Amino acid sequence: MKNLSLRIPAWMPVVKNTEPYLVALIMLLLWFTAPKLMMLGDGTMGQIDQSIWLLVLLALISFLIVTGLCWWLLQRFWTVIGLPGLGMMVLQFNSLQLWQQLGFYFASFGLLLWAAVGCLSAIC
């Protein structure tokens, strides 16, 4: 059985971490194509309906930008403060009891949801 191996040509530049750029490009394309896609679904839809959905999309884009910026700042200051590496923190997290892990997950989800609602209320 032969395995398929894909090799990047030497002349092609290697770009790491392209996912954020790809998400930003998709969101930007969605920003411009969303009104036309909504008009295809209902031809009698007015501008106000489109504007509301575009505001929700703008809130989603700003939420993703703020979340990415916070993660970037956390990584920048992580080493300056002198905290242990992320692998060590994961090992410490895995050693917690189940109720502590669930509490941490719930608190993280609550804070992320609160930030998303804050972005939505700031835009609308």
VODRENFI-101354 format. One record per residue: residue number from 1; x, y, z of N, C-alpha, C, CB in turn. Coordinates in steps of 0.02 Angstrom, whole numbers, plus 32768, in hexadecimal, padded with zeros to 4 digits. Glycine has a CB too. Example, Ala and Ser with C-alpha at 12.3 -4.5 7.8 and 13.67 -1.06 7.14 Angstrom:
BEGIN
+-----+------+------+------+------+------+------+------+------+------+------+------+------+
: num :  n_X :  n_Y :  n_Z : ca_X : ca_Y : ca_Z :  c_X :  c_Y :  c_Z : cb_X : cb_Y : cb_Z :
+-----+------+------+------+------+------+------+------+------+------+------+------+------+
:   1 : 8294 : 7EE4 : 8186 : 8267 : 7F1F : 8186 : 8294 : 7F5B : 8186 : 8235 : 7F20 : 81C4 :
:   2 : 8282 : 7F90 : 8162 : 82AC : 7FCB : 8165 : 8285 : 8002 : 818A : 82C0 : 7FE2 : 811E :
+-----+------+------+------+------+------+------+------+------+------+------+------+------+
//
This chain:
BEGIN
+-----+------+------+------+------+------+------+------+------+------+------+------+------+
: num :  n_X :  n_Y :  n_Z : ca_X : ca_Y : ca_Z :  c_X :  c_Y :  c_Z : cb_X : cb_Y : cb_Z :
+-----+------+------+------+------+------+------+------+------+------+------+------+------+
:   1 : 802A : 7FC5 : 8000 : 8000 : 8000 : 8000 : 802C : 803E : 8000 : 7FD0 : 8000 : 803D :
:   2 : 8021 : 806A : 7FD1 : 8049 : 80A7 : 7FCC : 8026 : 80DF : 7FF1 : 8055 : 80BA : 7F82 :
:   3 : 804E : 8108 : 8011 : 8033 : 8143 : 8034 : 803B : 817F : 8007 : 8057 : 814E : 8077 :
:   4 : 800B : 81A9 : 8008 : 800D : 81E7 : 7FE2 : 8031 : 821C : 800C : 7FC6 : 81FF : 7FCE :
:   5 : 8065 : 823A : 7FF0 : 8088 : 826E : 8015 : 8087 : 82AD : 7FEA : 80D1 : 8259 : 8026 :
:   6 : 8072 : 82E2 : 8008 : 8070 : 8323 : 7FE6 : 80AC : 834B : 7FFD : 802E : 8348 : 7FF5 :
:   7 : 80D0 : 8365 : 7FCD : 810B : 838D : 7FDC : 8101 : 83D3 : 7FC1 : 814C : 836C : 7FBF :
:   8 : 8116 : 8403 : 7FE9 : 8111 : 8449 : 7FD4 : 814F : 8458 : 7FAA : 810C : 8479 : 8012 :
:   9 : 8145 : 8476 : 7F6E : 817F : 8486 : 7F45 : 81AD : 84B8 : 7F68 : 8169 : 84A2 : 7F02 :
:  10 : 81ED : 84B6 : 7F56 : 821E : 84E1 : 7F76 : 8211 : 852B : 7F68 : 8264 : 84CE : 7F60 :
:  11 : 81F4 : 853B : 7F2E : 81E9 : 8580 : 7F1C : 81AD : 859E : 7F40 : 81E0 : 8587 : 7ED2 :
:  12 : 8181 : 8573 : 7F5D : 8145 : 858C : 7F7E : 8155 : 85A0 : 7FC6 : 810D : 8555 : 7F7D :
:  13 : 8143 : 85DD : 7FDA : 8152 : 85F2 : 801F : 8129 : 85CA : 8052 : 8145 : 863D : 8027 :
:  14 : 8147 : 85BE : 808A : 8125 : 8599 : 80C0 : 8108 : 85CD : 80F0 : 8156 : 8568 : 80E5 :
:  15 : 80C7 : 85CD : 80F6 : 80A4 : 85FB : 8124 : 8086 : 85D1 : 815C : 806E : 8625 : 80FE :
:  16 : 8099 : 85E1 : 8199 : 807F : 85BD : 81D2 : 8043 : 85E3 : 81EF : 80B5 : 85B3 : 8208 :
:  17 : 8017 : 85BE : 820E : 7FDC : 85DA : 822F : 7FB1 : 8603 : 81FE : 7FF1 : 8606 : 826A :
:  18 : 7F9C : 85E4 : 81C9 : 7F73 : 8607 : 8198 : 7F29 : 8607 : 81A9 : 7F7D : 85E8 : 8154 :
:  19 : 7F15 : 85E1 : 81DC : 7ECE : 85DD : 81ED : 7EAF : 8620 : 81FF : 7EC5 : 85AD : 8225 :
:  20 : 7ED0 : 864A : 8228 : 7EB1 : 868B : 8237 : 7EA8 : 86B7 : 81F9 : 7EDB : 86B1 : 826A :
:  21 : 7ED7 : 86B4 : 81CC : 7ED1 : 86DB : 818F : 7E99 : 86C1 : 8163 : 7F13 : 86DC : 8169 :
:  22 : 7E93 : 867F : 8161 : 7E5E : 8661 : 8139 : 7E19 : 8673 : 8156 : 7E67 : 8615 : 8137 :
:  23 : 7E12 : 8671 : 8198 : 7DD3 : 8684 : 81B7 : 7DC4 : 86CE : 81AA : 7DD5 : 8677 : 8204 :
:  24 : 7DF6 : 86F8 : 81AF : 7DEC : 873F : 81A1 : 7DD7 : 874B : 8159 : 7E2B : 8767 : 81B2 :
:  25 : 7DF5 : 8727 : 812B : 7DE3 : 872D : 80E5 : 7D9B : 8716 : 80D8 : 7E13 : 8706 : 80B9 :
:  26 : 7D88 : 86DF : 80F7 : 7D44 : 86C6 : 80EF : 7D12 : 86F7 : 810C : 7D3C : 8681 : 8111 :
:  27 : 7D21 : 8714 : 8146 : 7CF4 : 8745 : 8165 : 7CEF : 8784 : 8139 : 7D0D : 8758 : 81AB :
:  28 : 7D26 : 8798 : 811C : 7D25 : 87D3 : 80F1 : 7CFB : 87C6 : 80B3 : 7D6B : 87E8 : 80DE :
:  29 : 7D04 : 878C : 8095 : 7CDC : 877A : 805B : 7C92 : 8774 : 806D : 7CF5 : 873A : 803C :
:  30 : 7C85 : 8758 : 80A8 : 7C40 : 8751 : 80BF : 7C20 : 8796 : 80CB : 7C3D : 8728 : 80FF :
:  31 : 7C48 : 87C6 : 80E1 : 7C2F : 8809 : 80ED : 7C13 : 8828 : 80AD : 7C67 : 8836 : 810A :
:  32 : 7C36 : 881C : 8076 : 7C21 : 883A : 8037 : 7BEC : 8811 : 8013 : 7C5C : 8844 : 8009 :
:  33 : 7BEA : 87CF : 801E : 7BBB : 87A6 : 7FFA : 7B7B : 8797 : 8021 : 7BDB : 8765 : 7FE7 :
:  34 : 7B7B : 87A4 : 8062 : 7B40 : 8795 : 808B : 7B01 : 87BA : 8074 : 7B4F : 87A6 : 80D4 :
:  35 : 7B03 : 87FA : 8062 : 7AC5 : 881B : 804C : 7AA9 : 87FC : 800C : 7AD2 : 8865 : 8040 :
:  36 : 7AD4 : 87EA : 7FDE : 7ABD : 87CB : 7FA0 : 7A9F : 8786 : 7FAD : 7AF5 : 87C7 : 7F6E :
:  37 : 7ABF : 8760 : 7FDA : 7AA4 : 871E : 7FEA : 7A61 : 8723 : 800D : 7AD6 : 86F8 : 8016 :
:  38 : 7A59 : 8755 : 8038 : 7A18 : 875D : 805A : 79E1 : 8774 : 802A : 7A1F : 878E : 8094 :
:  39 : 79F4 : 879C : 7FF9 : 79C3 : 87B3 : 7FC8 : 79AD : 877A : 7F9B : 79E0 : 87EC : 7F9E :
:  40 : 79D8 : 8748 : 7F91 : 79C4 : 870E : 7F69 : 798E : 86E6 : 7F8C : 7A00 : 86E1 : 7F5B :
:  41 : 7991 : 86E2 : 7FCE : 7960 : 86BD : 7FF4 : 791C : 86DE : 7FF5 : 7978 : 86B3 : 803A :
:  42 : 791A : 871F : 7FFA : 78DB : 8744 : 7FFD : 78E5 : 8785 : 7FD7 : 78C4 : 8751 : 8047 :
:  43 : 78C7 : 878B : 7F9E : 78CF : 87C6 : 7F74 : 78AD : 8804 : 7F90 : 78B4 : 87B9 : 7F30 :
:  44 : 787E : 87FB : 7FBD : 785A : 8834 : 7FDA : 787B : 884E : 8019 : 7812 : 8822 : 7FE7 :
:  45 : 78B3 : 8832 : 802C : 78D4 : 8846 : 8069 : 78EE : 888E : 8062 : 790E : 8816 : 807B :
:  46 : 78E4 : 88B5 : 8095 : 78FA : 88FB : 8093 : 7941 : 8903 : 80AC : 78CB : 8925 : 80BB :
:  47 : 7958 : 8941 : 80A8 : 799B : 8951 : 80BE : 79A4 : 894A : 8109 : 79AD : 8997 : 80A9 :
:  48 : 7970 : 8956 : 812F : 7977 : 8953 : 8178 : 7987 : 890C : 818E : 7936 : 896C : 819A :
:  49 : 7966 : 88DB : 8171 : 7975 : 8896 : 8183 : 79BD : 8884 : 8173 : 7945 : 8867 : 815F :
:  50 : 79D4 : 889B : 8139 : 7A19 : 888D : 8128 : 7A49 : 88AF : 8158 : 7A27 : 88A3 : 80E0 :
:  51 : 7A3A : 88EC : 816B : 7A66 : 8910 : 8197 : 7A6D : 88EE : 81DB : 7A4E : 8958 : 81A0 :
:  52 : 7A36 : 88D3 : 81F3 : 7A39 : 88B1 : 8234 : 7A66 : 8875 : 8230 : 79F3 : 889D : 824B :
:  53 : 7A5F : 884D : 81FA : 7A89 : 8811 : 81F4 : 7AD2 : 8825 : 81E9 : 7A71 : 87E5 : 81BB :
:  54 : 7ADE : 885B : 81C6 : 7B22 : 8871 : 81BD : 7B40 : 888B : 81FF : 7B26 : 88A8 : 8188 :
:  55 : 7B17 : 88A8 : 822A : 7B30 : 88BD : 826B : 7B42 : 8880 : 8296 : 7AFC : 88E8 : 8290 :
:  56 : 7B1A : 884B : 8291 : 7B2B : 880E : 82B5 : 7B6C : 87F0 : 829B : 7AF1 : 87DA : 82AF :
:  57 : 7B75 : 87F2 : 8259 : 7BB3 : 87D9 : 823B : 7BEE : 8804 : 8250 : 7BAD : 87D8 : 81EE :
:  58 : 7BE5 : 8846 : 8253 : 7C1A : 8872 : 826A : 7C2B : 8864 : 82B4 : 7C05 : 88BC : 8262 :
:  59 : 7BF9 : 8855 : 82DC : 7C05 : 8844 : 8322 : 7C2D : 8803 : 8327 : 7BC3 : 883E : 8349 :
:  60 : 7C1C : 87D2 : 82FC : 7C41 : 8793 : 82FB : 7C8A : 879E : 82E6 : 7C20 : 8761 : 82CD :
:  61 : 7C94 : 87C7 : 82B3 : 7CD8 : 87D5 : 829D : 7CFF : 87F9 : 82D4 : 7CD8 : 8800 : 825D :
:  62 : 7CE1 : 882A : 82F4 : 7D05 : 884E : 832A : 7D12 : 8820 : 8365 : 7CDD : 888B : 8340 :
:  63 : 7CE4 : 87F2 : 8373 : 7CF0 : 87C3 : 83AA : 7D2C : 8796 : 839A : 7CB1 : 8798 : 83B6 :
:  64 : 7D30 : 877E : 835D : 7D69 : 8753 : 834A : 7DAA : 877B : 834C : 7D5E : 8735 : 8305 :
:  65 : 7DA8 : 87BA : 8338 : 7DE5 : 87E3 : 833A : 7DFA : 87EF : 8382 : 7DD9 : 8826 : 8316 :
:  66 : 7DCA : 87FF : 83AD : 7DDA : 880B : 83F4 : 7DF4 : 87CB : 8415 : 7D9D : 8826 : 841A :
:  67 : 7DD6 : 8792 : 8405 : 7DED : 8753 : 8422 : 7E34 : 8743 : 840A : 7DBE : 871A : 840F :
:  68 : 7E41 : 874D : 83CB : 7E85 : 8742 : 83B1 : 7EB8 : 8771 : 83CF : 7E86 : 8748 : 8366 :
:  69 : 7EA4 : 87B0 : 83D8 : 7ED1 : 87E1 : 83F6 : 7EE0 : 87CF : 843F : 7EB3 : 8826 : 83F2 :
:  70 : 7EAE : 87BA : 8463 : 7EB9 : 87A5 : 84A9 : 7EE7 : 8769 : 84AD : 7E76 : 8795 : 84CC :
:  71 : 7EDF : 8738 : 8480 : 7F0B : 86FE : 8480 : 7F52 : 8712 : 846E : 7EF2 : 86C9 : 844E :
:  72 : 7F5B : 8741 : 843F : 7F9D : 8758 : 842D : 7FBE : 877C : 8468 : 7F99 : 8786 : 83F0 :
:  73 : 7F98 : 87A6 : 848A : 7FB4 : 87C9 : 84C4 : 7FC6 : 8799 : 84FC : 7F83 : 87FD : 84DE :
:  74 : 7F9C : 8765 : 8506 : 7FAB : 8733 : 8539 : 7FEC : 870F : 852A : 7F72 : 8701 : 853F :
:  75 : 7FF6 : 86FD : 84EB : 8034 : 86DB : 84D8 : 8070 : 8709 : 84DF : 8030 : 86C2 : 8490 :
:  76 : 8068 : 874A : 84D0 : 80A0 : 8779 : 84D5 : 80B5 : 8782 : 851E : 808D : 87BC : 84B7 :
:  77 : 8084 : 8789 : 854B : 8094 : 8797 : 8591 : 80A0 : 8757 : 85BA : 805D : 87BE : 85AF :
:  78 : 8091 : 871E : 859D : 8099 : 86DF : 85C1 : 80E1 : 86D5 : 85D6 : 8081 : 86A4 : 8596 :
:  79 : 810F : 86DF : 85A7 : 8156 : 86D5 : 85B6 : 8173 : 870E : 85DF : 817D : 86CC : 8576 :
:  80 : 8159 : 874B : 85D6 : 8173 : 8784 : 85FB : 8165 : 877C : 8645 : 8154 : 87C5 : 85E0 :
:  81 : 812A : 8763 : 8655 : 8117 : 875B : 869B : 813D : 8723 : 86BC : 80CC : 874F : 86A1 :
:  82 : 8151 : 86F1 : 8695 : 8177 : 86B8 : 86AF : 814B : 867D : 86C3 : 819F : 86CE : 86EA :
:  83 : 8110 : 8678 : 86A5 : 80E4 : 8640 : 86B3 : 8100 : 8601 : 8693 : 809D : 864E : 869A :
:  84 : 80ED : 85C6 : 86AC : 8105 : 8588 : 868D : 80E8 : 8580 : 8647 : 80F3 : 854C : 86B8 :
:  85 : 8106 : 8553 : 8621 : 80F0 : 8549 : 85DC : 80A9 : 852E : 85D9 : 811F : 851A : 85B9 :
:  86 : 808C : 8532 : 859D : 8047 : 851C : 8594 : 803F : 84D1 : 859F : 802F : 852E : 854E :
:  87 : 8072 : 84A9 : 858C : 806F : 8461 : 8598 : 806C : 8450 : 85E2 : 80AC : 843F : 8579 :
:  88 : 8092 : 8475 : 860A : 8090 : 846A : 8653 : 804D : 847E : 8670 : 80C9 : 8492 : 8676 :
:  89 : 8030 : 84B4 : 8656 : 7FEE : 84C9 : 866E : 7FB9 : 8495 : 865C : 7FDB : 850D : 8650 :
:  90 : 7FBE : 8476 : 8621 : 7F8E : 8442 : 860D : 7F96 : 8405 : 863B : 7F99 : 842D : 85C4 :
:  91 : 7FD2 : 83F3 : 864C : 7FDC : 83BB : 8679 : 7FBF : 83C9 : 86BE : 8027 : 83AB : 8680 :
:  92 : 7FC7 : 8407 : 86D5 : 7FAA : 841A : 8715 : 7F5E : 841A : 8711 : 7FC3 : 845F : 872B :
:  93 : 7F42 : 8430 : 86D9 : 7EFA : 8430 : 86D0 : 7EDF : 83E9 : 86D0 : 7EE7 : 8454 : 868F :
:  94 : 7F02 : 83BB : 86B1 : 7EEC : 8375 : 86AF : 7EEF : 8354 : 86F3 : 7F16 : 834E : 867D :
:  95 : 7F18 : 836E : 8720 : 7F1C : 8351 : 8762 : 7EE4 : 836B : 8791 : 7F5F : 8360 : 8781 :
:  96 : 7EBD : 839B : 877B : 7E85 : 83B4 : 87A3 : 7E4E : 8380 : 87A6 : 7E6B : 83F7 : 8787 :
:  97 : 7E23 : 8388 : 87D8 : 7DE9 : 835C : 87DC : 7DB6 : 836F : 87A6 : 7DC9 : 835F : 8822 :
:  98 : 7D87 : 8342 : 879A : 7D57 : 834C : 8763 : 7D2D : 838A : 876E : 7D2B : 830F : 875C :
:  99 : 7D16 : 8395 : 87AB : 7CEB : 83CF : 87B7 : 7D12 : 8410 : 87AF : 7CCC : 83CB : 87FD :
: 100 : 7D53 : 840F : 87BD : 7D7B : 844B : 87B3 : 7D86 : 845A : 8769 : 7DBF : 8444 : 87D7 :
: 101 : 7D91 : 8424 : 8742 : 7D98 : 842D : 86FA : 7D57 : 8447 : 86DB : 7DAC : 83EA : 86D9 :
: 102 : 7D1E : 842B : 86F0 : 7CDE : 8441 : 86D6 : 7CD0 : 848A : 86EA : 7CA6 : 8414 : 86EF :
: 103 : 7CE2 : 849C : 8727 : 7CD9 : 84E1 : 873D : 7D03 : 8511 : 8713 : 7CEC : 84E8 : 8786 :
: 104 : 7D40 : 84FD : 8703 : 7D6C : 8526 : 86DA : 7D4F : 852D : 8693 : 7DB3 : 8509 : 86D7 :
: 105 : 7D37 : 84F5 : 8676 : 7D18 : 84F7 : 8634 : 7CDB : 8524 : 8634 : 7D05 : 84B0 : 861D :
: 106 : 7CB1 : 851F : 8668 : 7C74 : 8548 : 866B : 7C86 : 8592 : 8672 : 7C48 : 8531 : 86A6 :
: 107 : 7CB7 : 85A1 : 869C : 7CCC : 85E7 : 86A4 : 7CE9 : 8603 : 8663 : 7CFF : 85ED : 86DD :
: 108 : 7D11 : 85DB : 8640 : 7D2D : 85F1 : 8600 : 7CF6 : 85FD : 85CD : 7D5F : 85BE : 85E6 :
: 109 : 7CC6 : 85CF : 85CA : 7C8F : 85D7 : 859B : 7C66 : 8615 : 85AC : 7C62 : 8599 : 859A :
: 110 : 7C59 : 8620 : 85EC : 7C32 : 865A : 8601 : 7C55 : 869C : 85EF : 7C25 : 8658 : 864B :
: 111 : 7C97 : 869E : 85FA : 7CBB : 86DC : 85EA : 7CBE : 86E7 : 859E : 7D02 : 86D9 : 8606 :
: 112 : 7CC6 : 86B2 : 8578 : 7CC6 : 86B8 : 852F : 7C82 : 86CE : 8515 : 7CDB : 8676 : 850E :
: 113 : 7C4D : 86B3 : 8532 : 7C09 : 86C7 : 851E : 7BFC : 870F : 8531 : 7BD5 : 869A : 853F :
: 114 : 7C14 : 8723 : 856B : 7C0C : 8768 : 8581 : 7C30 : 8798 : 8552 : 7C26 : 8770 : 85CA :
: 115 : 7C6C : 8786 : 853C : 7C91 : 87AF : 850C : 7C6C : 87B4 : 84CA : 7CD8 : 8794 : 8502 :
: 116 : 7C4E : 877C : 84B3 : 7C29 : 877D : 8474 : 7BEB : 87AA : 8479 : 7C14 : 8734 : 8460 :
: 117 : 7BC8 : 87A6 : 84B0 : 7B8D : 87D1 : 84BA : 7BA2 : 881A : 84C0 : 7B66 : 87BC : 84FA :
: 118 : 7BDC : 8826 : 84DF : 7BF5 : 886A : 84E2 : 7C06 : 8887 : 849E : 7C33 : 886D : 850E :
: 119 : 7C25 : 885E : 8473 : 7C33 : 8874 : 842F : 7BF3 : 8881 : 8408 : 7C5E : 8841 : 840A :
: 120 : 7BC2 : 8856 : 8411 : 7B82 : 885E : 83EE : 7B5E : 889D : 8405 : 7B56 : 8821 : 83F8 :
: 121 : 7B5F : 88AA : 8446 : 7B3D : 88E5 : 845F : 7B63 : 8925 : 844D : 7B34 : 88E2 : 84AB :
: 122 : 7BA4 : 8921 : 8447 : 7BCB : 895D : 8434 : 7BBE : 896F : 83EB : 7C16 : 8951 : 843F :
: 123 : 7BB5 : 893C : 83C1 : 7BA9 : 894A : 837A : 7B61 : 8961 : 836F : 7BB9 : 890B : 834F :
: 124 : 7B32 : 893E : 838D : 7AEB : 894E : 8382 : 7AD7 : 8988 : 83AD : 7ABE : 8912 : 838F :
+-----+------+------+------+------+------+------+------+------+------+------+------+------+
//
